[in-house]
Amino acid sequence: MTTNKKQQDEFKSVKQRLSTIQLAIKKDLKNGQLPQAGDVDQFTATSDEMDRLCQNEWRTPMDDYMNRLGQFQTVMKGRDLQAIEEAFQGLLDCKVSCHKEFRQK
């Protein structure tokens, strides 16, 4: 397996794990509950993995995502459900924007 193929497979695996954790957080928020601390920790760690694997051509959107992740972590500490929902939605919007850009290339 070439390094490029190996990196692509690893990136795909990280994206799948991130999507799974994202759904758990989204479900908690939809039910009016704060996300579980373990889920947030796992979401953050997996996002860090994605950041590490990010290719230079996607660095700008990834940096935006990571900045929004920092905002999400900050509002999590305040335990304000509305602020957490808004920060998480910002992350989701950032992801959608990145995916649209990727598909256009």
C-alpha atoms as an extended CHARMM CRD file, in Angstrom:
* protein
*
       105  EXT
         1         1  MET       CA              0.0000000000        0.0000000000        0.0000000000  PROA      1               0.0000000000
         2         2  THR       CA              1.4130000000        3.3680000000       -0.9530000000  PROA      2               0.0000000000
         3         3  THR       CA              1.8510000000        6.0740000000        1.6520000000  PROA      3               0.0000000000
         4         4  ASN       CA             -0.7660000000        8.2180000000       -0.0770000000  PROA      4               0.0000000000
         5         5  LYS       CA             -3.3070000000        5.3570000000       -0.0550000000  PROA      5               0.0000000000
         6         6  LYS       CA             -2.4720000000        4.6140000000        3.5730000000  PROA      6               0.0000000000
         7         7  GLN       CA             -3.0160000000        8.2810000000        4.5020000000  PROA      7               0.0000000000
         8         8  GLN       CA             -6.3320000000        8.3410000000        2.6180000000  PROA      8               0.0000000000
         9         9  ASP       CA             -7.5100000000        5.2110000000        4.4280000000  PROA      9               0.0000000000
        10        10  GLU       CA             -6.4810000000        6.6250000000        7.7900000000  PROA      10              0.0000000000
        11        11  PHE       CA             -8.2200000000        9.9300000000        7.0510000000  PROA      11              0.0000000000
        12        12  LYS       CA            -11.3870000000        8.0750000000        6.0190000000  PROA      12              0.0000000000
        13        13  SER       CA            -11.3220000000        6.0580000000        9.2380000000  PROA      13              0.0000000000
        14        14  VAL       CA            -10.9200000000        9.2040000000       11.3300000000  PROA      14              0.0000000000
        15        15  LYS       CA            -13.7990000000       10.8940000000        9.4740000000  PROA      15              0.0000000000
        16        16  GLN       CA            -16.0490000000        7.8800000000       10.1410000000  PROA      16              0.0000000000
        17        17  ARG       CA            -15.2300000000        7.8930000000       13.8600000000  PROA      17              0.0000000000
        18        18  LEU       CA            -15.7950000000       11.6400000000       14.0100000000  PROA      18              0.0000000000
        19        19  SER       CA            -19.2010000000       11.2510000000       12.3490000000  PROA      19              0.0000000000
        20        20  THR       CA            -20.2220000000        8.5950000000       14.8760000000  PROA      20              0.0000000000
        21        21  ILE       CA            -19.2430000000       10.7750000000       17.8480000000  PROA      21              0.0000000000
        22        22  GLN       CA            -20.8590000000       13.7900000000       16.2260000000  PROA      22              0.0000000000
        23        23  LEU       CA            -24.1710000000       11.9190000000       16.0360000000  PROA      23              0.0000000000
        24        24  ALA       CA            -24.0230000000       11.0910000000       19.7560000000  PROA      24              0.0000000000
        25        25  ILE       CA            -23.4250000000       14.7570000000       20.6390000000  PROA      25              0.0000000000
        26        26  LYS       CA            -26.1470000000       15.8810000000       18.2400000000  PROA      26              0.0000000000
        27        27  LYS       CA            -28.5970000000       13.4190000000       19.8200000000  PROA      27              0.0000000000
        28        28  ASP       CA            -27.8780000000       14.7080000000       23.3270000000  PROA      28              0.0000000000
        29        29  LEU       CA            -28.3830000000       18.3040000000       22.2020000000  PROA      29              0.0000000000
        30        30  LYS       CA            -31.5980000000       17.4230000000       20.3670000000  PROA      30              0.0000000000
        31        31  ASN       CA            -32.8730000000       15.8360000000       23.5880000000  PROA      31              0.0000000000
        32        32  GLY       CA            -32.0790000000       19.0140000000       25.5270000000  PROA      32              0.0000000000
        33        33  GLN       CA            -29.1140000000       17.4510000000       27.3200000000  PROA      33              0.0000000000
        34        34  LEU       CA            -25.5250000000       18.5070000000       27.6320000000  PROA      34              0.0000000000
        35        35  PRO       CA            -23.1980000000       16.2820000000       25.6050000000  PROA      35              0.0000000000
        36        36  GLN       CA            -21.4610000000       13.5850000000       27.6070000000  PROA      36              0.0000000000
        37        37  ALA       CA            -17.9630000000       14.6390000000       28.6970000000  PROA      37              0.0000000000
        38        38  GLY       CA            -16.4780000000       11.4240000000       27.2990000000  PROA      38              0.0000000000
        39        39  ASP       CA            -18.0660000000       12.0590000000       23.9170000000  PROA      39              0.0000000000
        40        40  VAL       CA            -16.7260000000       15.6160000000       23.8510000000  PROA      40              0.0000000000
        41        41  ASP       CA            -13.2510000000       14.3770000000       24.7970000000  PROA      41              0.0000000000
        42        42  GLN       CA            -13.3860000000       11.7200000000       22.0780000000  PROA      42              0.0000000000
        43        43  PHE       CA            -14.7180000000       14.2520000000       19.5600000000  PROA      43              0.0000000000
        44        44  THR       CA            -11.8520000000       16.6150000000       20.3960000000  PROA      44              0.0000000000
        45        45  ALA       CA             -9.1950000000       13.8950000000       20.2040000000  PROA      45              0.0000000000
        46        46  THR       CA            -10.5430000000       12.6330000000       16.8810000000  PROA      46              0.0000000000
        47        47  SER       CA            -10.6800000000       16.1860000000       15.5100000000  PROA      47              0.0000000000
        48        48  ASP       CA             -7.0310000000       16.5630000000       16.5480000000  PROA      48              0.0000000000
        49        49  GLU       CA             -6.2340000000       13.4060000000       14.5780000000  PROA      49              0.0000000000
        50        50  MET       CA             -7.9990000000       14.8270000000       11.5410000000  PROA      50              0.0000000000
        51        51  ASP       CA             -6.0340000000       18.0610000000       11.9100000000  PROA      51              0.0000000000
        52        52  ARG       CA             -2.7920000000       16.0670000000       11.9900000000  PROA      52              0.0000000000
        53        53  LEU       CA             -3.7500000000       14.2170000000        8.7960000000  PROA      53              0.0000000000
        54        54  CYS       CA             -4.9570000000       17.3190000000        6.9480000000  PROA      54              0.0000000000
        55        55  GLN       CA             -3.2180000000       18.0170000000        3.6690000000  PROA      55              0.0000000000
        56        56  ASN       CA             -1.8400000000       21.4960000000        3.0760000000  PROA      56              0.0000000000
        57        57  GLU       CA             -4.4300000000       22.2900000000        0.3970000000  PROA      57              0.0000000000
        58        58  TRP       CA             -7.1710000000       22.0140000000        3.0620000000  PROA      58              0.0000000000
        59        59  ARG       CA             -5.2560000000       23.8370000000        5.8090000000  PROA      59              0.0000000000
        60        60  THR       CA             -7.3740000000       27.0280000000        5.7760000000  PROA      60              0.0000000000
        61        61  PRO       CA            -10.7510000000       25.2780000000        6.2630000000  PROA      61              0.0000000000
        62        62  MET       CA             -9.1600000000       22.9340000000        8.7960000000  PROA      62              0.0000000000
        63        63  ASP       CA             -7.7790000000       25.8630000000       10.7750000000  PROA      63              0.0000000000
        64        64  ASP       CA            -11.2580000000       27.4020000000       10.7930000000  PROA      64              0.0000000000
        65        65  TYR       CA            -12.6960000000       24.1020000000       12.0410000000  PROA      65              0.0000000000
        66        66  MET       CA            -10.0820000000       23.8470000000       14.7800000000  PROA      66              0.0000000000
        67        67  ASN       CA            -10.7930000000       27.4290000000       15.8790000000  PROA      67              0.0000000000
        68        68  ARG       CA            -14.4770000000       26.5850000000       16.1080000000  PROA      68              0.0000000000
        69        69  LEU       CA            -13.5910000000       23.4480000000       18.0440000000  PROA      69              0.0000000000
        70        70  GLY       CA            -11.7730000000       25.6380000000       20.5670000000  PROA      70              0.0000000000
        71        71  GLN       CA            -14.8680000000       27.8220000000       20.8680000000  PROA      71              0.0000000000
        72        72  PHE       CA            -16.9920000000       24.7100000000       21.4150000000  PROA      72              0.0000000000
        73        73  GLN       CA            -14.6440000000       23.5120000000       24.1670000000  PROA      73              0.0000000000
        74        74  THR       CA            -14.8140000000       26.9220000000       25.8350000000  PROA      74              0.0000000000
        75        75  VAL       CA            -18.6150000000       27.0780000000       25.8680000000  PROA      75              0.0000000000
        76        76  MET       CA            -18.7830000000       23.4900000000       27.1210000000  PROA      76              0.0000000000
        77        77  LYS       CA            -17.1210000000       24.6860000000       30.3160000000  PROA      77              0.0000000000
        78        78  GLY       CA            -19.9350000000       27.1870000000       30.8710000000  PROA      78              0.0000000000
        79        79  ARG       CA            -22.5880000000       24.4670000000       30.5430000000  PROA      79              0.0000000000
        80        80  ASP       CA            -24.9870000000       26.8760000000       28.7760000000  PROA      80              0.0000000000
        81        81  LEU       CA            -27.0010000000       24.5570000000       26.5480000000  PROA      81              0.0000000000
        82        82  GLN       CA            -27.9720000000       27.2650000000       24.0440000000  PROA      82              0.0000000000
        83        83  ALA       CA            -24.3610000000       28.4330000000       23.6440000000  PROA      83              0.0000000000
        84        84  ILE       CA            -23.1990000000       24.8300000000       23.2650000000  PROA      84              0.0000000000
        85        85  GLU       CA            -25.8140000000       24.1550000000       20.5830000000  PROA      85              0.0000000000
        86        86  GLU       CA            -24.7540000000       27.2750000000       18.6840000000  PROA      86              0.0000000000
        87        87  ALA       CA            -21.0560000000       26.4400000000       18.9120000000  PROA      87              0.0000000000
        88        88  PHE       CA            -21.6720000000       22.8550000000       17.8190000000  PROA      88              0.0000000000
        89        89  GLN       CA            -23.7980000000       24.0410000000       14.9040000000  PROA      89              0.0000000000
        90        90  GLY       CA            -20.8910000000       26.2970000000       13.9200000000  PROA      90              0.0000000000
        91        91  LEU       CA            -18.6830000000       23.2090000000       13.7570000000  PROA      91              0.0000000000
        92        92  LEU       CA            -21.2370000000       21.3860000000       11.6160000000  PROA      92              0.0000000000
        93        93  ASP       CA            -21.5950000000       24.3760000000        9.2990000000  PROA      93              0.0000000000
        94        94  CYS       CA            -17.8200000000       24.5540000000        8.9590000000  PROA      94              0.0000000000
        95        95  LYS       CA            -17.7050000000       20.8620000000        8.0630000000  PROA      95              0.0000000000
        96        96  VAL       CA            -20.4110000000       21.2620000000        5.4170000000  PROA      96              0.0000000000
        97        97  SER       CA            -18.5740000000       24.2180000000        3.9120000000  PROA      97              0.0000000000
        98        98  CYS       CA            -15.3440000000       22.2360000000        3.7290000000  PROA      98              0.0000000000
        99        99  HSD       CA            -17.1020000000       19.2860000000        2.0940000000  PROA      99              0.0000000000
       100       100  LYS       CA            -18.6650000000       21.5560000000       -0.5290000000  PROA      100             0.0000000000
       101       101  GLU       CA            -15.2610000000       23.0410000000       -1.3190000000  PROA      101             0.0000000000
       102       102  PHE       CA            -13.7150000000       19.5620000000       -1.5740000000  PROA      102             0.0000000000
       103       103  ARG       CA            -16.3890000000       18.3780000000       -4.0180000000  PROA      103             0.0000000000
       104       104  GLN       CA            -15.7990000000       21.3920000000       -6.2560000000  PROA      104             0.0000000000
       105       105  LYS       CA            -12.1490000000       20.4870000000       -6.8050000000  PROA      105             0.0000000000
